[in-house]
Amino acid sequence: MIEGGEEMASLEEGLLSSERETAEQPEDDRATDYVRNLLTSIGRRPGYLWLALGVFLQAGQMTLIGKVSNIFGVGQAVFIRCCFLVTLIFFVKWRKAREYGLREIGIVTFFGVTDILMAFSVGAANLFIWNGDVTAIIFNIPLPSIMLAWLLFGEPMDTIDIVLVLFNGCGLIFVSEPSFLFPADGTDTGHPNAAVGYMVAFLGLLCSVSVTLCPRALSYREVEDPCLMASVAGMIGIIMASCVSAASPQWTLPNGTEEWTVVIALGVVCVGAIYSFVKALEWENVMTVSVVLTIAILLVNIYDFTFTARKPGWPKLVGVALILGSTFALKLKDILLGCYEARGE
């Protein structure tokens, strides 16, 4: 008992000594330690690094698909994107791919189909409405995912989730600005058939939710491979885009340095976007990835308001704020609930 007491006293003295050293540490050293600890924490969560990269690449992908679709047509834009995605087949981990059963093959195929439909939705919607509106709808992933999980799989959904879903739905209404609620006031130039664009964007939202869930489903089986998923999506997309383009008279080659630059940038950015997206889902859950990706909504709208002729009206700004606010509130609720449960234990 005496020896045990001496050991406890020695331990307490060591802890007090450590605390005194920390307290006596200069402010600069404390800041350095804080940065070092932060970098160490990030290093242990590589999913955050892939997410940080993915946010900017996804915003770039949305902007470039819209730009190329307006120049060459939707079918050709998707075809160009898919030609770059197929190149990742040279980096597929075939040893891991041999472990795939029918279920995994079905998930990868479904991912490829929905990814291509999402790309078509982005390009087609951009012909009718602003890219910022398209992004606000298609990247509004977190709350629809919770609703679908509740409806299809019976996963829990509490009162706070329902309230946030209502706020989120209000945000979509403000962003889409239906004419019977918001008569045109000249602040946001629109297409006469803008309703078509919003309907296509909502289809893209459903595809976006599916694209988010598929890689996570494979990560639980530890058989996910971003290169395989991207190359399968590319092969499916080439077939679909070729059929669409064959029915369209518009099929042209890039003309001039600017168009070639945009085309190459589209391919490179899309490859990076899909790779970083799948890698992030390998390490982080769907909620974390989908919440962080909503930052792309803000980035694309900033681009629209800065580099295009678009003048933001108050409904658009309110809608974006409601979507982002409800999405981040959902993640904050999840964090606080986790802290409360950990404290209870």
C-alpha positions in Angstrom: 0.0 0.0 0.0 2.9 2.3 0.8 4.6 1.6 -2.4 1.4 2.2 -4.3 0.8 5.5 -2.5 4.4 6.6 -3.3 3.8 5.8 -7.0 0.5 7.8 -7.0 2.2 10.7 -5.3 5.1 10.6 -7.9 2.6 10.5 -10.7 0.6 13.5 -9.4 3.8 15.4 -8.9 4.8 14.6 -12.5 1.4 15.8 -13.8 1.6 19.0 -11.8 5.2 19.6 -13.0 4.0 19.2 -16.6 1.1 21.6 -16.1 3.5 24.2 -14.6 5.8 23.8 -17.6 2.9 24.3 -20.0 1.7 27.4 -18.0 5.2 28.8 -18.0 5.5 28.2 -21.8 5.7 31.4 -23.9 2.7 32.3 -26.0 4.6 31.6 -29.2 5.5 28.1 -28.1 1.9 27.4 -27.2 0.8 28.6 -30.6 3.4 26.4 -32.3 2.3 23.4 -30.2 -1.3 24.1 -31.1 -0.5 24.1 -34.8 1.6 21.0 -34.5 -1.2 19.2 -32.7 -3.7 20.4 -35.3 -1.5 19.1 -38.2 -1.0 15.8 -36.4 -4.7 15.4 -35.9 -5.3 16.2 -39.6 -2.6 13.7 -40.5 -4.5 11.0 -38.7 -7.7 11.8 -40.6 -6.6 11.8 -44.3 -10.2 12.0 -45.3 -10.2 15.7 -44.3 -7.4 16.3 -46.7 -9.2 14.6 -49.6 -12.3 16.6 -48.7 -10.6 19.9 -48.7 -9.2 19.1 -52.2 -12.6 17.7 -53.3 -14.6 20.8 -52.4 -12.6 23.0 -54.8 -12.5 20.3 -57.5 -16.2 19.7 -57.3 -17.0 23.4 -57.6 -14.6 23.5 -60.6 -16.3 20.5 -62.1 -19.8 22.1 -61.8 -18.5 25.3 -63.4 -16.6 23.6 -66.2 -19.4 21.1 -67.2 -21.8 24.1 -67.5 -19.3 26.1 -69.5 -18.4 23.2 -71.9 -22.1 22.3 -72.3 -22.9 25.8 -73.4 -20.1 25.7 -76.0 -20.3 22.1 -77.4 -23.6 20.7 -76.1 -24.4 18.5 -73.1 -23.6 15.2 -74.8 -20.2 16.2 -76.0 -19.4 17.7 -72.6 -20.2 14.4 -70.8 -18.3 12.5 -73.5 -15.2 14.6 -73.0 -15.4 14.1 -69.2 -15.8 10.4 -69.6 -12.8 10.0 -71.9 -10.6 11.4 -69.1 -12.2 9.1 -66.5 -11.6 6.0 -68.5 -7.8 6.6 -68.3 -7.9 5.7 -64.6 -8.4 2.0 -65.7 -4.6 1.8 -65.9 -4.4 2.4 -62.1 -7.1 -0.1 -61.0 -6.1 -2.5 -58.2 -7.1 -5.7 -60.0 -6.3 -7.9 -57.0 -8.9 -6.1 -55.0 -11.3 -6.1 -57.9 -11.2 -9.9 -58.1 -12.9 -10.0 -54.6 -16.0 -8.4 -56.0 -19.2 -10.4 -56.0 -22.5 -9.7 -57.8 -23.4 -7.2 -55.0 -20.2 -5.1 -55.4 -20.4 -5.2 -59.2 -24.0 -4.0 -59.0 -23.0 -1.1 -56.6 -20.1 0.0 -58.9 -22.4 -0.2 -62.0 -25.1 1.8 -60.3 -22.5 4.3 -59.2 -21.4 4.7 -62.8 -24.9 5.1 -64.2 -26.0 7.7 -61.6 -22.7 9.6 -61.9 -23.3 10.0 -65.6 -26.9 11.0 -65.1 -25.8 13.6 -62.6 -23.3 15.0 -65.2 -26.0 15.1 -67.8 -28.3 16.9 -65.3 -25.6 19.5 -64.6 -25.0 20.2 -68.2 -28.7 20.2 -69.2 -29.8 22.4 -66.2 -27.1 24.9 -67.0 -28.8 25.6 -70.4 -31.8 27.0 -68.5 -30.7 28.3 -65.1 -27.6 29.7 -63.4 -24.8 27.3 -62.4 -25.0 28.5 -58.8 -28.7 27.4 -58.6 -27.8 24.1 -60.2 -25.1 23.5 -57.6 -27.3 24.6 -54.7 -29.8 21.9 -55.7 -27.5 19.1 -56.7 -25.1 19.4 -53.8 -27.9 19.7 -51.3 -27.0 16.1 -50.3 -27.1 15.6 -46.4 -30.8 16.0 -45.6 -32.1 14.1 -48.6 -29.8 11.3 -47.6 -31.3 11.2 -44.1 -34.9 11.3 -45.5 -34.2 8.4 -47.9 -32.5 6.4 -45.1 -35.5 6.9 -42.9 -38.0 6.0 -45.6 -36.1 3.0 -47.2 -34.2 1.5 -44.2 -36.1 2.7 -41.2 -33.1 4.6 -39.8 -34.0 7.0 -36.9 -35.0 10.6 -37.7 -35.8 12.9 -34.7 -37.8 16.1 -34.4 -34.7 18.3 -35.0 -34.0 16.5 -38.3 -37.6 17.1 -39.4 -37.3 20.8 -38.6 -34.0 21.1 -40.5 -35.5 19.3 -43.4 -38.3 21.9 -43.5 -35.8 24.7 -43.4 -33.8 23.0 -46.2 -36.9 22.6 -48.3 -37.7 26.3 -47.9 -34.1 27.0 -49.1 -34.8 25.0 -52.3 -38.0 27.0 -52.9 -36.1 30.3 -52.5 -33.3 29.2 -54.8 -35.7 28.0 -57.5 -37.8 31.2 -57.2 -41.2 29.9 -58.6 -42.8 32.7 -60.5 -46.1 32.4 -58.5 -44.2 33.3 -55.3 -41.5 35.6 -56.7 -42.5 37.7 -59.7 -39.6 38.8 -61.8 -38.0 41.9 -60.5 -35.0 42.2 -62.9 -32.4 41.3 -60.3 -31.7 37.8 -61.7 -31.9 37.3 -65.5 -33.6 34.0 -66.2 -34.6 31.6 -69.0 -38.3 31.5 -70.1 -38.1 27.7 -69.5 -36.3 27.9 -66.2 -38.8 25.4 -64.7 -37.3 22.7 -66.9 -33.8 23.5 -65.6 -35.0 23.2 -62.0 -36.7 19.9 -62.7 -33.5 18.5 -64.3 -31.5 19.8 -61.3 -33.8 17.9 -58.9 -33.2 14.7 -60.9 -29.5 15.4 -60.5 -30.0 15.8 -56.7 -31.3 12.2 -56.6 -28.4 10.9 -58.6 -26.0 12.9 -56.4 -27.4 11.2 -53.3 -26.9 7.8 -54.9 -23.3 8.7 -56.0 -22.6 9.6 -52.3 -24.0 6.4 -50.8 -22.4 3.9 -53.3 -18.7 4.4 -52.4 -19.5 4.4 -48.7 -21.3 1.0 -49.1 -18.2 -0.4 -50.7 -15.9 1.1 -48.0 -17.7 -1.0 -45.3 -16.6 -4.1 -47.3 -13.1 -2.7 -47.8 -13.2 -3.2 -51.5 -13.6 0.4 -52.7 -11.3 1.5 -55.5 -11.8 5.1 -56.8 -9.9 4.3 -60.1 -12.2 1.3 -60.8 -15.4 3.3 -60.0 -14.3 6.3 -62.1 -13.2 4.1 -65.1 -16.5 2.2 -65.0 -18.4 5.5 -64.9 -16.3 6.7 -67.8 -17.1 3.6 -70.0 -20.8 3.8 -69.2 -20.7 7.5 -69.9 -19.0 7.2 -73.3 -21.7 4.8 -74.5 -24.5 7.0 -73.2 -23.0 10.3 -74.4 -22.3 8.8 -77.8 -25.9 7.8 -78.2 -27.1 11.3 -77.1 -24.5 13.0 -79.4 -25.4 10.8 -82.4 -29.0 12.1 -82.2 -27.8 15.7 -82.1 -26.4 17.6 -85.1 -24.0 19.5 -82.8 -20.6 17.8 -82.6 -17.6 20.1 -83.1 -13.9 20.1 -82.2 -12.4 22.7 -79.9 -11.3 25.8 -81.8 -8.5 27.9 -80.4 -6.4 27.9 -77.3 -9.2 29.0 -75.0 -11.6 26.2 -75.9 -8.8 23.5 -75.7 -7.8 24.8 -72.3 -11.4 24.6 -71.0 -11.8 21.1 -72.4 -8.5 19.8 -70.9 -9.3 21.5 -67.6 -12.7 19.8 -67.5 -11.2 16.4 -67.9 -8.4 16.9 -65.3 -10.7 18.5 -62.7 -13.4 15.8 -63.1 -10.8 13.1 -62.6 -9.5 14.8 -59.5 -13.0 15.5 -58.2 -14.3 11.9 -58.5 -11.1 10.4 -57.1 -10.9 12.7 -54.1 -14.6 12.2 -53.5 -14.3 8.4 -53.3 -11.2 8.6 -51.2 -12.9 10.9 -48.7 -15.8 8.4 -48.4 -13.2 5.7 -47.7 -12.2 7.5 -44.5 -15.2 9.6 -43.5 -18.9 8.9 -43.1 -21.5 10.1 -45.6 -22.7 12.9 -43.2 -19.3 14.5 -42.9 -18.5 14.3 -46.6 -21.9 15.6 -47.8 -21.9 18.5 -45.3 -18.4 19.6 -46.2 -19.2 19.4 -49.9 -22.0 21.9 -49.6 -19.2 24.5 -49.3 -19.0 24.1 -53.1 -22.5 25.7 -53.3 -21.0 28.9 -51.8 -17.9 28.8 -54.1 -19.9 28.4 -57.3 -22.3 31.2 -56.3 -19.4 33.5 -55.5 -18.0 32.7 -59.0 -21.4 33.4 -60.6 -21.8 36.7 -58.8 -18.2 37.8 -59.5 -17.4 36.6 -63.1 -20.8 36.5 -64.8 -23.5 39.0 -65.5 -25.7 37.5 -62.8 -27.1 39.9 -60.2 -28.1 38.2 -57.0 -31.7 38.8 -55.8 -32.6 38.4 -52.2 -34.5 35.1 -52.6 -31.4 33.4 -54.0 -29.2 34.7 -51.1 -31.8 33.6 -48.6 -32.2 30.2 -50.2 -28.4 29.5 -50.2 -28.2 30.7 -46.6 -31.0 28.3 -45.5 -29.5 25.4 -47.4 -26.0 25.9 -45.9 -27.4 26.8 -42.5 -29.6 23.8 -42.1 -26.9 21.5 -43.4 -24.2 22.7 -41.0 -26.8 22.8 -38.1 -27.4 19.1 -38.8 -23.7 18.4 -38.5 -23.4 20.5 -35.4 -26.3 18.6 -33.8 -24.5 15.4 -34.6 -21.3 16.6 -33.0 -23.0 17.9 -29.8 -25.0 14.7 -29.4 -21.7 12.7 -29.7 -20.1 14.9 -27.0 -23.1 14.5 -24.8 -23.1 10.7 -25.1 -19.4 10.5 -24.5 -19.7 12.6 -21.3 -22.6 10.4 -20.2 -20.3 7.3 -20.5 
